[in-house]
Amino acid sequence: MLSGERIERLERASGWVAKNRSGLVSALIKSTRMRKMDHALYFCAVLLLGGQNKWYVSRRVCIMSCEDG
């Protein structure tokens, strides 16, 4: 069971991810284009663990792949 302090930290982290969503997606796209897959995986994990919708993240990855051909 989660303690009150841990729940508070998770809510704060989710709020931070929601506030900085566009910057995190931009970092994901840039790291993928520079072929830094560890960085891209990190930013993707931050987005998903921060409570972002899986559909949103996958849509952005599809858009990125279409732009790059």
ABEGO torsion letter per residue (X at the ends): XBBAAAAAAAAAAAAAAAAAAAAAAAAAAAAAAAGBAAAAAAAAAAAAAAGBBAAAAAAAAAAAAAAAX
